[in-house]
Amino acid sequence: MDTYERPRRESRRRRSLLALRFAGAALISVTGATMSLALFTSSASAAVSGFTAGTVVIGISPAATIFSSGMMMPGDSVPAGAPGQAVTVTNSGTAALRYAITGVATNAPLASQLVITVKQPDGNAGSSCTAFSGTTINNAGFTVVGTTTNIVGDPTQGAQTGDRTLAAGTSETLCFKVSLPLATSNTYQGATTNITFTFSAEQTANN
């Protein structure tokens, strides 16, 4: 009887040990899976949008011919008499600008005889050029016909002597006059010339 029961007890013991080993393995496996799922995570994002580049937009009025004359005589000025021709310069952009005025004259030799004067308004305020008594802001007149001449300031990039500045959405008035000196020689009778003024603007920010 003992001989028969002993193998049976040994067999039950081996099965119990195997079951215990499998249970241990399963417990380790389940524990490992539980640890990997215990990581809390979170994320957030912010939209990058809403950027708009600023603008500098220069405009002048009158926009076409500032003035002209078909029969200037020595001693004459255009406009005639005391008043100067008002030219309104506007910055309709969203950022401050700096501007200069250049001129190109054609048809020598009359251009070299004309005297160009640009002033701030009378009393250096407002928009009146009635008395043409403001501060003169222009450089010297043309010296070489066909070559761009700096009339007010300098269009070279960056701040230059004589440059004008305008804040966004503002304007200013300048007073122009062109004269033919009384001492102009008789050799200039019938001479003609054309002058083109260019208003060049650039941003002032970081410049």
C-alpha positions, 0 to 999 in steps of 0.5 A: 500500500505504501509503495503504491501511495508514494508515487501518487504523492510525488506526482501530486507534489510535482503538479503543485510545484509546476502550478506554483511556477506558472502562477508566479510567471503569470503574476510577473507578467501581469505586474509588468503590464500594469507598470507600463500602463501607469504612465500619465501623459498630456500635451498642449499646442498653440496656433502660430498665426496672426502675423501681418507685415507693415507697410510704407506707402508714400503718395503726393498731391498733386500727383501729376504736374506740379507746375509748368510755364511756357514763357518764362522770362529772366526774373520770373518764378513759377508759381508767379508772385509770392506764393509757392506751389503746395505739394502734400506728401502722405504716408498711408501705410501702417509704419513710419517712413523716411523719404527724400526727393530727387530730380532729373532734368532734360534738354540742356542748357536751360535746366542748369539755369533754373533755381529750385526752392523747396520750403516748409510751410509758412511759419513751419506749420500747417499747409499754407504756402501763401507767403513762401516764407518758411524754412528752405529745406532743399539742396543745391540745384541741378549741376548735370542735366540727365543725372539724378540730383538730390533735391531734398535729403538723400535716397541712399538707404538709412538716415541721411542729412535732410531726409524727411520722416512721416509717421503712419497715417500722417502727411505734410505739405512742402512748398515748391518754386522754380525761378529763372534768375534775372541775370540769365544770358540772352543765349537761353531764349527759347530753351526748354527743359523738363524736370521730374521729381521722385519721392523715394520712401523707406521704413525707419524701423531697424533702419 
